[in-house]
Amino acid sequence: GKPGGGEPPPPAVTGGVINVYFHVINNGISSANGNIPDTQIAAQMNVLNAAFAGTGWSFNLVSTDRTTNASWYTMSGGSVEAAAKAALHQGSADDLNIYTANIGGGLLGWAKFPPAYASNPTNDGVVLLYSSLPGGITFWTVTDSIRKGAATNVVQVIEAAAAMGLIRR
């Protein structure tokens, strides 16, 4: 430790490559049931990388899995979200899990990065309304901010992880 008090702050994190695990939760095989095509996932990855261009951060899609589960498909948080994340979560604190579903409450998505990552690592990640990805069917906005929702949520996760010293890239 440092003389006169406490541990030194974690080193500043200036960038790196964040591996992304994309989890498509659907209610059937069609895109109308949330089974978004790979082209929309690629477009969302492009939005993330464009949003972070010049920051030193980039995103690498490692894998995409597809799960048909009617309960998870309509998650709005709570125990249903916890069950889906416990079953699907991959990677570590250095990685990003993105989940798409037909989330409720009129939300486009939310981000969680628990302060107690060590005791509940599967609770982290970003949950998005499946139709809000680029090329989706949600059109109730006059700007392209809807497709950048994931980027906004990811910023929250990255900032929290860096502040807690959990990102080690």
Salt bridges, closest charged atoms under 4 A:
ASP38 OD1 - ARG66 NH2 2.53
ASP65 OD2 - HIS23 ND1 2.64
GLU81 OE2 - LYS85 NZ 2.68
GLU81 OE1 - LYS112 NZ 2.81
ASP94 OD2 - ARG168 NH2 3.40
ASP95 OD1 - ARG169 NH2 3.03
ASP124 OD1 - HIS89 NE2 2.78
ASP144 OD2 - ARG147 NH2 2.87
ASP144 OD2 - LYS148 NZ 3.33
